[in-house]
Amino acid sequence: MSKPNIDAYLTVIVTDKNGKVVLRKRYKSRSFVVGFLNALYADFSSANNFSTPNIVVGSGTVKPSITDTGLTSQIGNGTGAGQLQYGTDSLTTPVTNVSTNTGSFTWSKSFTNGSGGNVTVSEVGAYANASLTTYFILHDLLPSPITLSPNQVLTVVYTITITT
């Protein structure tokens, strides 16, 4: 399994007086700082971003793709057969550790099985809103499916971490 990553690249270009490129260098940026984490947290926590189901669970088994726009088979919100009751998304305030140059916050939601039967969860994902558009931003298959018996609660926690 490959390691998930978020990367930024810095390109510097020098041109002479005639506009000819005399130097072009591309570097991998290692400069995500707490401001990036705080901006991401602020965007995630804005009132309009939690107007739709954000963290979601499903029963699909298809390997995630970079072009995914939703779960393969999202489990419905409710108490009917095969459904789970979706809780409220929750965010923690970002925490910065200056000695390790890391920062993180967590994003979580609980799902209660009130259906009266077993419900199996095999995929997890999340949406974020930007302006008037909703984006599917995370999609993960669980290493092995989790079967929830009646009245059991599954809590999903995403930890967003940066390192400088």
Stockholm file with secondary structure:
# STOCKHOLM 1.0

chainA/1-164         MSKPNIDAYLTVIVTDKNGKVVLRKRYKSRSFVVGFLNALYADFSSANNFSTPNIVVGSGTVKPSITDTGLTSQIGNGTGAGQLQYGTDSLTTPVTNVSTNTGSFTWSKSFTNGSGGNVTVSEVGAYANASLTTYFILHDLLPSPITLSPNQVLTVVYTITITT
#=GR chainA/1-164 SS CCCCCCCCEEEEEEECTTSCEEEEEEEECCCCCHHHHHHHHHHHHSGGGGSSCCEEEECCCSCCCTTCCSCSSBCCBSSSTTCBEECCCEECCCEEETTTTEEEEEEEEEEECCSSSCEEEEEEEEEEEETTEEEEEEEEEEEEEEEECTTCEEEEEEEEEEEC
#=GC SS_cons         CCCCCCCCEEEEEEECTTSCEEEEEEEECCCCCHHHHHHHHHHHHSGGGGSSCCEEEECCCSCCCTTCCSCSSBCCBSSSTTCBEECCCEECCCEEETTTTEEEEEEEEEEECCSSSCEEEEEEEEEEEETTEEEEEEEEEEEEEEEECTTCEEEEEEEEEEEC
//
